[in-house]
């Protein structure tokens, strides 16, 4: 039995090694909805390890970065196909020396990409309240040898204080918005964008992925946003939430990047 387990581990590790050698041009074709992806997914999942593993992003602006993922459920990070329009927008807007805030950094995909774009003179502030996500984020920062990323054990919301964070559909995604039938939340520290600005300085670009609490995040930064008007890349949970955000920050224009992602830019 131990020998069989050892062979399975070796096979899984070998599969990861093979995936990490696939050319980026080929990996970029593996979209979640593509026919070839749907056909191959069951076979690939059987061979992949059921534990976190290190991969190298194969395509896109984050190509070459190392990330610690759950291979069975997070292959989109490996291919580089994760939120392609968001990746490209962040890559286009960030320049050396800029400061990027990653609100809801998760395991660090966009923080790593931003770190590469802003360079040694720039800064990245990654906000992630959940310990299991933050551990992978910090491991990825170390694995890539990055020195310009600061990790904050914080959720961002309307006001500072303690807040309850609830499990979302994904076990590694959490939200400040309780959902019917979901188990109880965990207590985390919460700050507002305006409060963070007092210590983290002025952002040149903000990414917000708050799993339903995005309007509260914006509301907590009205002083900062109205004064500096930095561009934001925001994932909104519904069209109704987009309408609420438009009313809250009329000094921004809204451009759709994808089904749920929007670029907010200062209105001229």
Backbone as CSV, one residue per row, in Angstrom:
resi,resn,N_x,N_y,N_z,CA_x,CA_y,CA_z,C_x,C_y,C_z
1,UNK,0.814,-1.219,0.000,0.000,0.000,0.000,0.849,1.271,0.000
2,UNK,1.882,1.356,0.880,2.752,2.540,0.824,3.425,2.693,-0.533
3,UNK,3.790,1.553,-1.147,4.436,1.616,-2.453,3.484,2.180,-3.505
4,UNK,2.195,1.756,-3.440,1.197,2.264,-4.383,0.997,3.762,-4.195
5,UNK,0.926,4.170,-2.931,0.771,5.599,-2.643,1.965,6.379,-3.173
6,UNK,3.163,5.802,-3.011,4.360,6.466,-3.506,4.346,6.625,-5.013
7,UNK,3.844,5.590,-5.714,3.773,5.673,-7.174,2.780,6.742,-7.609
8,UNK,1.664,6.854,-6.883,0.671,7.884,-7.214,1.246,9.282,-7.011
9,UNK,1.982,9.463,-5.929,2.605,10.767,-5.671,3.601,11.101,-6.773
10,UNK,4.412,10.093,-7.150,5.400,10.313,-8.206,4.724,10.654,-9.529
11,UNK,3.603,9.962,-9.829,2.875,10.229,-11.065,2.296,11.638,-11.060
12,UNK,1.731,12.041,-9.910,1.166,13.390,-9.799,2.241,14.452,-9.951
13,UNK,3.370,14.235,-9.291,4.472,15.194,-9.404,4.984,15.265,-10.839
14,UNK,5.009,14.109,-11.498,5.436,14.086,-12.893,4.485,14.851,-13.791
15,UNK,3.182,14.753,-13.496,2.191,15.475,-14.281,2.389,16.978,-14.143
16,UNK,2.658,17.446,-12.926,2.916,18.873,-12.706,4.146,19.311,-13.499
17,UNK,5.193,18.481,-13.481,6.418,18.812,-14.213,6.149,18.929,-15.710
18,UNK,5.320,18.018,-16.239,4.980,18.064,-17.662,4.211,19.340,-17.986
19,UNK,3.217,19.662,-17.158,2.420,20.866,-17.392,3.284,22.121,-17.371
20,UNK,4.284,22.129,-16.499,5.145,23.304,-16.387,6.118,23.444,-17.554
21,UNK,6.155,22.439,-18.435,7.024,22.526,-19.612,6.245,22.805,-20.891
22,UNK,4.907,22.814,-20.802,4.103,23.057,-22.001,4.306,24.493,-22.482
23,UNK,4.521,24.715,-23.774,4.726,26.076,-24.292,3.549,26.988,-23.966
24,UNK,3.854,28.250,-23.708,2.811,29.208,-23.354,1.755,29.345,-24.429
25,UNK,2.160,29.278,-25.712,1.200,29.421,-26.804,0.158,28.315,-26.781
26,UNK,0.562,27.109,-26.368,-0.378,25.999,-26.261,-1.231,26.134,-25.009
27,UNK,-0.611,26.503,-23.895,-1.357,26.652,-22.647,-2.444,27.703,-22.773
28,UNK,-2.191,28.762,-23.542,-3.163,29.845,-23.690,-4.440,29.376,-24.371
29,UNK,-4.374,28.256,-25.090,-5.561,27.736,-25.773,-6.485,26.964,-24.840
30,UNK,-5.998,26.644,-23.649,-6.782,25.837,-22.726,-7.726,26.741,-21.938
31,UNK,-8.794,27.175,-22.567,-9.819,27.950,-21.891,-10.788,26.979,-21.222
32,UNK,-11.391,27.421,-20.115,-12.281,26.532,-19.367,-13.441,26.020,-20.212
33,UNK,-13.916,26.841,-21.157,-15.068,26.430,-21.937,-14.728,25.757,-23.249
34,UNK,-13.459,25.672,-23.587,-13.064,25.093,-24.865,-13.364,23.599,-24.898
35,UNK,-13.706,23.087,-26.082,-14.064,21.679,-26.227,-12.928,20.771,-25.791
36,UNK,-11.691,21.089,-26.216,-10.557,20.239,-25.858,-10.340,20.244,-24.347
37,UNK,-10.577,21.385,-23.712,-10.410,21.464,-22.261,-11.422,20.580,-21.555
38,UNK,-12.679,20.644,-21.993,-13.722,19.822,-21.365,-13.438,18.339,-21.556
39,UNK,-12.893,17.984,-22.712,-12.618,16.579,-22.993,-11.458,16.049,-22.157
40,UNK,-10.436,16.876,-21.974,-9.236,16.427,-21.271,-9.326,16.563,-19.760
41,UNK,-10.225,17.430,-19.269,-10.236,17.741,-17.839,-10.373,16.506,-16.947
42,UNK,-11.312,15.556,-17.216,-11.422,14.389,-16.320,-10.128,13.585,-16.224
43,UNK,-9.456,13.377,-17.368,-8.204,12.612,-17.354,-7.116,13.365,-16.599
44,UNK,-6.975,14.649,-16.900,-5.939,15.443,-16.238,-6.179,15.484,-14.736
45,UNK,-7.444,15.663,-14.320,-7.749,15.738,-12.886,-7.394,14.450,-12.157
46,UNK,-7.543,13.304,-12.826,-7.191,12.032,-12.185,-5.698,11.941,-11.926
47,UNK,-4.910,12.578,-12.774,-3.456,12.489,-12.649,-2.863,13.575,-11.757
48,UNK,-3.618,14.648,-11.521,-3.084,15.757,-10.738,-3.149,15.463,-9.244
49,UNK,-2.237,16.029,-8.466,-2.255,15.805,-7.013,-3.435,16.507,-6.353
50,UNK,-3.923,15.914,-5.263,-5.008,16.513,-4.504,-4.502,17.418,-3.405
51,UNK,-3.371,18.031,-3.620,-2.761,18.929,-2.636,-2.190,20.127,-3.387
52,UNK,-1.870,21.168,-2.649,-1.282,22.347,-3.277,0.044,21.991,-3.939
53,UNK,0.297,22.600,-5.085,1.527,22.329,-5.829,2.012,23.614,-6.496
54,UNK,3.308,23.701,-6.674,3.903,24.859,-7.336,3.802,24.714,-8.846
55,UNK,3.333,25.781,-9.494,3.282,25.796,-10.952,3.944,27.076,-11.458
56,UNK,4.229,27.080,-12.741,4.747,28.275,-13.404,3.695,28.738,-14.403
57,UNK,3.242,29.973,-14.301,2.232,30.511,-15.215,2.790,30.454,-16.633
58,UNK,1.992,29.890,-17.559,2.528,29.564,-18.878,2.285,30.625,-19.945
59,UNK,1.346,31.549,-19.740,1.062,32.529,-20.788,0.532,33.815,-20.170
60,UNK,0.468,34.864,-20.985,-0.085,36.130,-20.532,0.926,37.008,-19.818
61,UNK,0.488,38.166,-19.293,1.391,39.105,-18.622,2.088,38.528,-17.396
62,UNK,1.493,37.488,-16.781,2.093,36.871,-15.588,2.978,35.677,-15.931
63,UNK,3.234,35.470,-17.209,4.014,34.307,-17.641,5.358,34.242,-16.912
64,UNK,5.681,33.042,-16.416,6.954,32.817,-15.743,6.907,32.957,-14.236
65,UNK,5.822,33.514,-13.704,5.707,33.655,-12.256,5.328,32.321,-11.622
66,UNK,5.834,32.073,-10.427,5.536,30.841,-9.693,4.382,31.090,-8.736
67,UNK,3.467,30.115,-8.666,2.269,30.252,-7.845,1.945,28.907,-7.210
68,UNK,1.483,28.938,-5.977,1.095,27.721,-5.262,-0.410,27.556,-5.399
69,UNK,-0.842,26.566,-6.200,-2.263,26.412,-6.513,-2.774,25.036,-6.094
70,UNK,-4.103,24.900,-6.101,-4.768,23.603,-5.982,-4.991,23.110,-7.415
71,UNK,-4.188,22.177,-7.908,-4.189,21.850,-9.336,-5.533,21.392,-9.892
72,UNK,-6.334,20.704,-9.100,-7.594,20.174,-9.613,-8.634,21.265,-9.865
73,UNK,-8.546,22.380,-9.150,-9.589,23.406,-9.247,-9.069,24.771,-9.692
74,UNK,-7.760,24.939,-9.794,-7.213,26.258,-10.111,-6.259,26.224,-11.313
75,UNK,-6.580,25.357,-12.285,-5.706,25.235,-13.460,-5.654,26.521,-14.283
76,UNK,-6.678,27.366,-14.162,-6.707,28.611,-14.930,-5.528,29.514,-14.579
77,UNK,-4.999,29.386,-13.350,-3.804,30.155,-13.013,-2.602,29.639,-13.809
78,UNK,-2.495,28.323,-13.898,-1.368,27.725,-14.611,-1.368,28.133,-16.080
79,UNK,-2.524,28.071,-16.740,-2.572,28.380,-18.171,-2.341,29.858,-18.449
80,UNK,-2.614,30.711,-17.455,-2.575,32.151,-17.684,-3.889,32.686,-18.204
81,UNK,-4.937,31.836,-18.215,-6.236,32.220,-18.760,-7.147,32.848,-17.712
82,UNK,-6.640,33.121,-16.530,-7.460,33.684,-15.461,-7.749,35.161,-15.729
83,UNK,-9.014,35.493,-15.970,-9.464,36.885,-16.112,-8.504,37.678,-17.006
84,UNK,-8.428,37.244,-18.258,-7.428,37.766,-19.191,-7.549,39.278,-19.368
85,UNK,-8.770,39.790,-19.505,-8.952,41.231,-19.708,-8.483,42.022,-18.497
86,UNK,-8.705,41.478,-17.301,-8.239,42.143,-16.080,-6.714,42.149,-16.046
87,UNK,-6.116,41.009,-16.365,-4.649,40.942,-16.426,-4.084,42.019,-17.346
88,UNK,-4.641,42.087,-18.551,-4.090,43.003,-19.543,-4.295,44.456,-19.142
89,UNK,-5.442,44.757,-18.533,-5.714,46.125,-18.088,-4.723,46.546,-17.013
90,UNK,-4.493,45.668,-16.042,-3.530,45.978,-14.979,-2.134,46.151,-15.561
91,UNK,-1.764,45.265,-16.473,-0.437,45.355,-17.091,-0.277,46.647,-17.886
92,UNK,-1.343,47.081,-18.559,-1.278,48.296,-19.372,-1.221,49.560,-18.518
93,UNK,-1.937,49.563,-17.387,-2.040,50.775,-16.578,-0.848,50.981,-15.650
94,UNK,-0.225,49.901,-15.214,0.875,50.032,-14.257,2.197,50.298,-14.964
95,UNK,2.941,51.241,-14.400,4.258,51.600,-14.912,5.274,51.532,-13.771
96,UNK,6.569,51.429,-14.085,7.586,51.383,-13.030,7.454,52.557,-12.059
97,UNK,7.559,52.234,-10.767,7.483,53.247,-9.729,6.095,53.501,-9.191
98,UNK,5.068,52.898,-9.785,3.695,53.123,-9.329,3.376,52.291,-8.088
99,UNK,2.213,52.585,-7.485,1.728,51.855,-6.311,0.391,51.209,-6.640
100,UNK,0.264,49.921,-6.341,-0.931,49.129,-6.644,-1.505,48.572,-5.356
101,UNK,-2.828,48.698,-5.194,-3.521,48.085,-4.057,-4.356,46.921,-4.567
102,UNK,-4.165,45.756,-3.976,-4.895,44.545,-4.355,-5.845,44.181,-3.224
103,UNK,-7.102,44.599,-3.351,-8.112,44.384,-2.309,-8.802,43.049,-2.573
104,UNK,-8.563,42.078,-1.701,-8.992,40.711,-1.939,-7.948,40.012,-2.784
105,UNK,-6.729,39.929,-2.245,-5.588,39.439,-3.033,-5.618,37.931,-3.260
106,UNK,-6.397,37.195,-2.435,-6.500,35.741,-2.556,-5.101,35.130,-2.479
107,UNK,-4.668,34.349,-3.467,-3.355,33.701,-3.376,-2.260,34.496,-4.085
108,UNK,-2.611,35.679,-4.609,-1.579,36.595,-5.058,-1.332,36.727,-6.543
109,UNK,-2.183,36.150,-7.381,-1.932,36.194,-8.822,-1.733,37.625,-9.317
110,UNK,-2.665,38.520,-8.979,-2.570,39.891,-9.473,-1.522,40.703,-8.719
111,UNK,-1.292,40.379,-7.464,-0.223,41.058,-6.721,1.138,40.761,-7.342
112,UNK,1.350,39.506,-7.741,2.621,39.136,-8.368,2.789,39.832,-9.716
113,UNK,1.707,39.837,-10.500,1.749,40.516,-11.790,2.062,41.999,-11.605
114,UNK,1.385,42.631,-10.639,1.605,44.057,-10.390,3.027,44.322,-9.916
115,UNK,3.554,43.442,-9.074,4.923,43.592,-8.591,5.901,43.639,-9.755
116,UNK,5.683,42.771,-10.712,6.547,42.749,-11.897,6.443,44.065,-12.666
117,UNK,5.235,44.604,-12.800,5.036,45.803,-13.612,5.592,47.063,-12.956
118,UNK,5.444,47.190,-11.625,5.873,48.436,-10.971,7.361,48.436,-10.658
119,UNK,7.979,47.269,-10.621,9.418,47.185,-10.437,9.893,47.535,-9.038
120,UNK,11.194,47.618,-8.893,11.809,47.810,-7.575,11.444,49.144,-6.947
121,UNK,11.176,50.159,-7.760,10.828,51.470,-7.210,9.352,51.587,-6.866
122,UNK,8.545,50.614,-7.281,7.112,50.647,-7.015,6.747,49.862,-5.772
123,UNK,5.459,49.928,-5.420,4.973,49.208,-4.242,3.650,48.518,-4.566
124,UNK,3.469,47.342,-3.962,2.207,46.612,-4.027,1.737,46.368,-2.603
125,UNK,0.488,46.732,-2.325,-0.131,46.444,-1.033,-1.238,45.417,-1.275
126,UNK,-1.057,44.215,-0.715,-1.984,43.102,-0.906,-2.796,42.900,0.366
127,UNK,-4.120,43.009,0.248,-5.013,42.893,1.402,-5.744,41.556,1.337
128,UNK,-5.476,40.676,2.305,-6.088,39.347,2.331,-6.306,38.924,3.778
129,UNK,-7.557,38.819,4.222,-7.828,38.513,5.631,-7.742,37.040,5.999
130,UNK,-7.889,36.116,5.025,-7.983,34.704,5.356,-6.605,34.048,5.412
131,UNK,-6.360,33.343,6.514,-5.023,32.804,6.787,-4.556,31.826,5.714
132,UNK,-5.434,30.914,5.249,-4.993,29.906,4.285,-4.642,30.533,2.934
133,UNK,-5.382,31.558,2.534,-5.032,32.272,1.306,-3.741,33.056,1.485
134,UNK,-3.642,33.722,2.626,-2.487,34.576,2.887,-1.190,33.768,2.953
135,UNK,-1.275,32.547,3.459,-0.083,31.695,3.531,0.442,31.391,2.132
136,UNK,-0.458,31.100,1.203,-0.024,30.832,-0.170,0.481,32.104,-0.854
137,UNK,-0.174,33.224,-0.555,0.277,34.511,-1.085,1.700,34.823,-0.639
138,UNK,1.964,34.678,0.650,3.296,34.990,1.181,4.343,34.010,0.661
139,UNK,3.947,32.745,0.492,4.880,31.761,-0.069,5.241,32.119,-1.508
140,UNK,4.255,32.588,-2.281,4.511,32.954,-3.673,5.412,34.182,-3.769
141,UNK,5.220,35.132,-2.864,6.089,36.314,-2.841,7.541,35.889,-2.620
142,UNK,7.741,34.991,-1.658,9.094,34.507,-1.364,9.660,33.700,-2.528
143,UNK,8.841,32.827,-3.125,9.318,31.965,-4.206,9.746,32.762,-5.431
144,UNK,9.118,33.922,-5.635,9.460,34.755,-6.782,10.502,35.821,-6.451
145,UNK,10.977,35.815,-5.194,12.014,36.749,-4.793,11.587,38.203,-4.823
146,UNK,10.320,38.471,-4.496,9.793,39.834,-4.578,10.037,40.586,-3.272
147,UNK,10.416,41.831,-3.386,10.693,42.652,-2.202,9.835,43.912,-2.148
148,UNK,8.936,44.073,-3.107,8.129,45.295,-3.157,6.657,45.060,-2.840
149,UNK,6.341,43.923,-2.210,4.957,43.585,-1.865,4.798,43.552,-0.352
150,UNK,3.815,44.290,0.151,3.470,44.271,1.571,2.111,43.607,1.731
151,UNK,2.038,42.582,2.572,0.794,41.851,2.800,0.126,42.381,4.062
152,UNK,-1.174,42.674,3.961,-1.948,43.190,5.081,-3.019,42.174,5.466
153,UNK,-3.035,41.796,6.726,-4.037,40.858,7.240,-5.320,41.630,7.529
154,UNK,-5.989,42.044,6.456,-7.148,42.927,6.585,-8.199,42.605,5.532
155,UNK,-9.474,42.793,5.923,-10.551,42.935,4.957,-10.787,44.431,4.779
156,UNK,-11.264,44.832,3.622,-11.596,46.228,3.365,-13.107,46.363,3.290
157,UNK,-13.637,47.396,3.961,-15.075,47.591,3.988,-15.443,49.047,4.191
158,UNK,-16.675,49.253,4.650,-17.191,50.621,4.797,-16.525,51.351,5.941
159,UNK,-16.296,50.647,7.053,-15.682,51.258,8.234,-14.680,50.279,8.833
160,UNK,-13.828,50.797,9.723,-12.875,49.948,10.408,-13.506,49.225,11.579
161,UNK,-12.763,48.263,12.136,-13.252,47.472,13.258,-13.177,45.995,12.942
162,UNK,-13.836,45.185,13.757,-13.923,43.754,13.489,-15.138,43.471,12.616
163,UNK,-15.026,42.462,11.765,-16.122,42.088,10.876,-16.174,40.575,10.767
164,UNK,-17.344,40.059,10.398,-17.510,38.630,10.167,-17.352,38.339,8.687
165,UNK,-16.500,37.377,8.393,-16.276,36.936,7.022,-16.901,35.556,6.875
166,UNK,-17.695,35.367,5.804,-18.439,34.127,5.620,-17.881,33.338,4.437
167,UNK,-17.908,31.990,4.531,-17.445,31.180,3.398,-18.328,31.387,2.187
168,UNK,-17.699,31.480,1.026,-18.400,31.670,-0.240,-18.532,30.306,-0.915
169,UNK,-18.948,30.288,-2.187,-19.126,29.027,-2.903,-17.832,28.234,-2.964
170,UNK,-16.727,28.932,-3.142,-15.413,28.286,-3.107,-14.896,28.313,-1.683
171,UNK,-14.309,27.225,-1.237,-13.831,27.145,0.140,-12.739,28.158,0.423
172,UNK,-12.072,28.655,-0.629,-11.000,29.620,-0.430,-11.433,31.040,-0.762
173,UNK,-12.719,31.239,-1.036,-13.246,32.574,-1.274,-14.215,32.902,-0.144
174,UNK,-14.089,34.108,0.402,-14.899,34.518,1.541,-15.522,35.870,1.264
175,UNK,-16.612,36.180,1.960,-17.337,37.410,1.719,-17.808,38.028,3.031
176,UNK,-17.932,39.349,3.045,-18.501,40.049,4.196,-20.020,40.009,4.171
177,UNK,-20.587,39.475,3.084,-22.043,39.421,2.930,-22.537,38.012,3.254
178,UNK,-23.306,37.825,4.336,-23.798,36.488,4.677,-24.775,35.977,3.631
179,UNK,-24.740,34.672,3.367,-25.638,34.052,2.412,-26.503,33.024,3.132
180,UNK,-27.789,32.920,2.752,-28.665,31.935,3.390,-28.103,30.523,3.261
181,UNK,-28.120,29.789,4.353,-27.659,28.413,4.336,-26.175,28.232,4.491
182,UNK,-25.416,29.322,4.533,-23.976,29.215,4.732,-23.665,29.149,6.219
183,UNK,-22.610,28.439,6.596,-22.249,28.363,8.019,-21.760,29.700,8.541
184,UNK,-21.609,29.785,9.861,-21.200,31.024,10.506,-19.841,31.495,10.059
185,UNK,-19.618,32.798,10.240,-18.389,33.395,9.764,-17.284,33.386,10.796
186,UNK,-16.140,33.931,10.401,-14.999,34.088,11.292,-14.716,35.578,11.428
187,UNK,-14.211,35.968,12.579,-13.942,37.375,12.847,-12.597,37.782,12.251
188,UNK,-12.602,38.887,11.504,-11.375,39.412,10.905,-11.301,40.912,11.158
189,UNK,-10.104,41.450,11.038,-9.939,42.897,11.148,-10.348,43.557,9.837
190,UNK,-11.026,44.679,9.947,-11.507,45.392,8.771,-11.068,46.853,8.847
191,UNK,-10.697,47.411,7.719,-10.372,48.822,7.606,-11.051,49.372,6.352
192,UNK,-11.137,50.683,6.275,-11.659,51.324,5.076,-10.501,51.777,4.193
193,UNK,-10.791,52.022,2.929,-9.765,52.538,2.029,-9.194,53.854,2.546
194,UNK,-10.065,54.707,3.070,-9.594,55.990,3.594,-8.638,55.801,4.762
195,UNK,-8.917,54.820,5.622,-8.023,54.554,6.752,-6.685,54.004,6.267
196,UNK,-6.726,53.108,5.304,-5.495,52.514,4.776,-4.614,53.577,4.131
197,UNK,-5.239,54.550,3.469,-4.479,55.592,2.782,-3.624,56.404,3.747
198,UNK,-4.008,56.448,5.012,-3.240,57.212,5.992,-1.851,56.617,6.217
199,UNK,-1.720,55.292,6.006,-0.422,54.644,6.236,0.215,54.106,4.961
200,UNK,-0.601,53.778,3.960,-0.080,53.141,2.743,0.140,54.128,1.606
201,UNK,-0.155,55.387,1.828,0.084,56.375,0.787,-0.986,56.383,-0.285
202,UNK,-0.645,56.923,-1.443,-1.607,57.127,-2.524,-1.465,56.039,-3.587
203,UNK,-2.550,55.343,-3.926,-2.476,54.310,-4.961,-2.589,54.906,-6.357
204,UNK,-1.914,54.276,-7.305,-2.065,54.641,-8.714,-3.105,53.769,-9.404
205,UNK,-3.398,52.608,-8.823,-4.407,51.690,-9.351,-4.867,50.797,-8.210
206,UNK,-6.185,50.552,-8.150,-6.762,49.685,-7.121,-7.554,48.582,-7.809
207,UNK,-7.331,47.346,-7.397,-8.153,46.220,-7.835,-9.011,45.776,-6.665
208,UNK,-10.315,45.601,-6.890,-11.232,45.215,-5.815,-11.950,43.932,-6.203
209,UNK,-11.774,42.896,-5.392,-12.499,41.629,-5.541,-12.994,41.263,-4.153
210,UNK,-14.189,41.771,-3.810,-14.680,41.678,-2.433,-15.877,40.755,-2.285
211,UNK,-16.176,39.947,-3.312,-17.218,38.920,-3.225,-18.537,39.465,-2.680
212,UNK,-19.041,40.530,-3.314,-20.346,41.071,-2.946,-20.303,42.322,-2.104
213,UNK,-19.147,42.639,-1.527,-19.030,43.809,-0.651,-18.347,44.980,-1.350
214,UNK,-18.327,44.962,-2.679,-17.553,45.970,-3.401,-18.064,47.398,-3.192
215,UNK,-19.382,47.583,-3.087,-19.905,48.935,-2.869,-19.500,49.450,-1.493
216,UNK,-19.494,48.577,-0.496,-19.021,48.988,0.832,-17.550,49.386,0.785
217,UNK,-16.757,48.673,-0.006,-15.344,49.037,-0.151,-15.228,50.440,-0.745
218,UNK,-16.001,50.717,-1.794,-15.970,52.044,-2.408,-16.462,53.110,-1.438
219,UNK,-17.520,52.788,-0.706,-18.074,53.760,0.247,-17.046,54.112,1.320
220,UNK,-16.232,53.148,1.700,-15.205,53.405,2.699,-14.015,54.182,2.175
221,UNK,-14.022,54.490,0.880,-12.906,55.233,0.300,-13.323,56.501,-0.412
222,UNK,-14.497,57.022,-0.092,-15.008,58.174,-0.836,-14.097,59.390,-0.737
223,UNK,-13.488,59.591,0.409,-12.591,60.742,0.552,-11.381,60.591,-0.380
224,UNK,-10.779,59.401,-0.356,-9.632,59.118,-1.221,-10.022,59.189,-2.692
225,UNK,-11.132,58.538,-3.046,-11.523,58.438,-4.446,-11.922,59.787,-5.024
226,UNK,-12.635,60.593,-4.258,-13.067,61.892,-4.770,-11.901,62.862,-4.903
227,UNK,-10.874,62.682,-4.075,-9.731,63.601,-4.093,-8.714,63.215,-5.161
228,UNK,-8.322,61.928,-5.210,-7.260,61.498,-6.119,-7.779,60.852,-7.401
229,UNK,-8.942,60.220,-7.308,-9.576,59.555,-8.447,-8.647,58.578,-9.178
230,UNK,-8.022,57.657,-8.445,-7.210,56.638,-9.123,-8.120,55.683,-9.890
231,UNK,-7.665,55.106,-10.983,-8.470,54.091,-11.667,-8.638,52.854,-10.789
232,UNK,-9.766,52.167,-10.977,-10.043,50.941,-10.239,-10.474,49.851,-11.208
233,UNK,-10.063,48.630,-10.935,-10.582,47.449,-11.614,-11.396,46.690,-10.575
234,UNK,-12.714,46.575,-10.819,-13.616,46.049,-9.797,-14.430,44.891,-10.361
235,UNK,-14.539,43.828,-9.569,-15.463,42.743,-9.893,-16.761,43.002,-9.145
236,UNK,-17.847,43.263,-9.891,-19.158,43.500,-9.294,-19.986,42.226,-9.387
237,UNK,-20.732,41.945,-8.326,-21.456,40.677,-8.249,-22.732,40.659,-9.083
238,UNK,-23.260,41.829,-9.464,-24.501,41.869,-10.243,-24.646,43.241,-10.890
239,UNK,-25.554,43.335,-11.867,-25.825,44.620,-12.510,-26.432,45.607,-11.524
240,UNK,-27.212,45.107,-10.571,-27.798,45.988,-9.562,-26.708,46.640,-8.718
241,UNK,-25.665,45.885,-8.410,-24.548,46.436,-7.635,-23.794,47.469,-8.467
242,UNK,-23.668,47.225,-9.765,-23.038,48.210,-10.645,-23.819,49.520,-10.608
243,UNK,-25.149,49.429,-10.651,-25.981,50.634,-10.598,-25.772,51.386,-9.290
244,UNK,-25.684,50.651,-8.187,-25.420,51.290,-6.890,-24.069,52.001,-6.904
245,UNK,-23.074,51.357,-7.504,-21.736,51.948,-7.554,-21.721,53.203,-8.425
246,UNK,-22.432,53.164,-9.543,-22.505,54.352,-10.399,-23.072,55.546,-9.639
247,UNK,-24.106,55.299,-8.851,-24.720,56.382,-8.082,-23.789,56.880,-6.983
248,UNK,-22.984,55.983,-6.432,-22.095,56.334,-5.322,-20.907,57.167,-5.789
249,UNK,-20.365,56.838,-6.961,-19.165,57.540,-7.455,-19.441,58.108,-8.853
250,UNK,-20.284,59.139,-8.947,-20.633,59.702,-10.261,-19.459,60.374,-10.960
251,UNK,-18.358,60.574,-10.244,-17.172,61.196,-10.839,-16.279,60.171,-11.533
252,UNK,-16.775,58.936,-11.687,-16.071,57.891,-12.434,-16.905,57.451,-13.637
253,UNK,-16.227,57.089,-14.715,-16.869,56.388,-15.819,-16.678,54.887,-15.613
254,UNK,-17.589,54.094,-16.170,-17.557,52.642,-16.016,-17.427,51.996,-17.396
255,UNK,-16.380,51.206,-17.592,-16.177,50.478,-18.843,-16.104,48.990,-18.539
256,UNK,-16.917,48.204,-19.229,-16.965,46.767,-18.957,-15.743,46.061,-19.540
257,UNK,-15.105,45.240,-18.706,-13.967,44.433,-19.136,-14.366,42.989,-19.410
258,UNK,-15.458,42.545,-18.813,-15.910,41.167,-18.933,-17.279,41.047,-18.303
259,UNK,-17.781,39.828,-18.121,-19.118,39.648,-17.553,-19.315,40.337,-16.208
260,UNK,-18.297,40.355,-15.363,-18.437,40.922,-14.024,-17.390,41.986,-13.697
261,UNK,-16.449,42.216,-14.560,-15.344,43.130,-14.257,-15.495,44.448,-15.007
262,UNK,-15.169,45.509,-14.285,-15.304,46.855,-14.831,-14.054,47.668,-14.533
263,UNK,-13.738,48.577,-15.457,-12.697,49.572,-15.226,-13.375,50.890,-14.898
264,UNK,-13.058,51.436,-13.737,-13.563,52.735,-13.320,-12.449,53.760,-13.529
265,UNK,-12.728,54.781,-14.334,-11.736,55.815,-14.637,-12.319,57.180,-14.319
266,UNK,-11.466,58.114,-13.920,-11.919,59.452,-13.548,-12.656,60.102,-14.713
267,UNK,-13.828,60.656,-14.411,-14.599,61.353,-15.437,-13.945,62.700,-15.743
268,UNK,-13.743,62.989,-17.017,-13.086,64.236,-17.419,-14.067,65.398,-17.390
